Amino acid sequence: MIIRSATFVCSAVTPEQYPPDDLPEVAFAGRSNVGKSSLINKILNRKKLVRTSKTPGRTQLLNFFEINELWRFVDLPGYGYAKVPKEVQKRWRPMVENYLTTRVNLRGMVWLLDIRREVSKEDLTLWDWLRTKELTVIVVITKADKLSKNKRNKQAASIAKSLGMKARELIQFSAISGEGKDEIWEALRQLLGVDQ
């Protein structure tokens, strides 16, 4: 995929703050510190478009990025980080659910899971909720470079089983090596209906 432009548009909490619904959008979701920002930066060939942090829970708003003036990526707040105050976590859920259920130009979601972690109750709650919606979900398991090939395949099989999927339906990704980047773009192209 040739990325000619990638720009930050805005941060939002309520629908009134969203950009116009004139471009197709793809949401990026996952637990805190799963690597959403790193993945978005890597697939867009940018180093600092999306701010990365070692501190979980830094993304607290819906962040909109316009790509090639043709579509948008939306970075959702990470879930599951215990040190984020409960009142902040309570605000995130309705904010994210509202976006996912009402945004008419939302084409689908890239859902990130850390390959080193088992699927959590929170992950399964989100997965069950997503399956009740008519939303295409691309499942990406991140930090693939952190495990040996053998261990990666075992973890992928375990994660897939927990989600009722096959391991080959998951995309293994590394922000360091770029492994999985082409597969993510192929899935995004199909989702967005674009050629390049």
N, C-alpha and C positions, 0 to 999 in steps of 0.2 A: 504494500500500500504506500503510495506516495503522499506524504503529508506536506502540503504547501503552507498551511497555516494552522496554528493551534493557540487559541487565546482564552484567557480567563474572562468570563462574562460577568458573573455576579455570584454572591452567596445569598441564600434565601432560607427563610423559615416558613413563611406562609405563601399560598398560591398567588397572592397579590404581588409578591416580590419576585416570582418566577419571570424569566424572559418570555417573550411571546411564544405561543405553541406552533410556530411556523416551520420548525425544523424537527426531523426525527431525533429522538433521544434514546440513549442507552444508559442505564443506571449501573453503578459499580458498588457492590455491597460485600460485607464480610466483617468478621470480628475485628476488634481493635488490634492494630499491629500485624495484620495478616499480609500487608504489602500492597494495598490498593493504590496508594500514591506512587509507589515504585513501579507497579505494573503499568499504570496509565502513562507515566513518564517514559518507560521503556518502549511501549508499543507506538508512542508518538515521536520517538527519537528526540526527546527533550530531556534535559537533565533536571530542570527546576521549575517546570510549568506548574506541577502540583507539589506543594510543600510536603516534604517527608519529615518524619520525626521518630526518634527512638522512644519517645514518650507516648504510650497508648492513649487513645481518647482525644487526640488533638483536633480532629475534624469534628466540629460540633454543629455544622450547618450543611445544607445542600449546596454543593459547589458546582457551578455550571461552566463548562469549557466548550467553546465552539471550534469545530475541526473542519478545515477546508471550506468554511462558510457553507457547509452542506448538512452537517448534523452536529449534535452535542453529546458530550459525555457528562454524566452527573455523578459526582463523588458523594456518596452517602456517608453519614457518620458511622463509625464502627460500633459494634455492639459487644457487650460481654466484658467490659473492663470494670473491675470491682472498685477501683479507686476514683472513678468519676462519680461525683455526688449523685445520690438517688434522684433528687429533683431534676437534675440535668438529664439523666437517663429516662425519666418519665416524660420529658418534653420531646426526646428524640423519637420515641415510638410513634406517637400520633403524627409527628411531622413527616416521618418516613412513610408510614402507612397512607397518609393523605396523598402524598406525592405518587406513590405506587398505584393507588386505586383511582385517582382522578385525572392524572395527566394524560390527555387524549393522544399526544404525540409520542408517548413512551412505547418503544418497539420491543424492549426486552431488558434483561439484566445479565450482567456478568457477576457471578457469585463466587467469591474467593474463599478457599479453605486452606489452612496451613497443613501441608502434607505430614508434618511431624506430630500433629495432634489428632486425637480421635474426634469423631463428630460428637458435639456436645448436645445437651438438652435444648439449649438456645438455638443451635444450628437446626436441629430437627423441628423445633417449633416454627422457625422461619420457613424451612423447606415445606412443611405441611401447609402453612399459610399460603406460600407461593403456588403450590399445586392446586389450591382452590381458585386461584385467579387464572385468567387465560393470558399468561405471560410467559414468553419464551425465556428460559434460563440457561445460560452457558456456565457450566461449572468448571472452575479453574482451581487446581491445587498448586499453591505457591511454595516457594522456597525449596524447589526440587533439588537444587544443588547441595542442600544440607544433608542429604542422605545418600548412601550407596545405591547403585542401580537395583540390587536385589531388595533392599529395604524399601526403596521407593515403590517398587511394583507390589510388594506386600501391603504397604500402607494404602496405595491407590485401590487395591482390591477391597480392603477393609472399609475405606470411606465409601466406595461405590456400593458395597453391600448394605451399609447403613442407610443409604439414600434410595435403595431399590433400583440401582443402575448397574451398568457394566463398566468395568475399569476403563475400557477403551472409549467410553463416552466422556470421560474426564480429560481435561487438558492439563498436562504437567507443565509448570512454568518456573523459570528462574530469571529474576531480574538481573542477575549478574551475568549469566551466559547468553541470555536471550532465548533459551530453549522454550519452545511453545508459542513464541511470538507469531509465527506464520499461521499456526493453527487457530490462534485467537482471532487474527485478522480474517481468516477464511470464514469462521463462524460469524464474525461481525459483518462481513460483506453480505452473507446470506440474510442476516437479520435486517440490515439496512437497505438491501436491494441495490448495492453499488458494485460496479465492475472493478474499480481500482482505488 
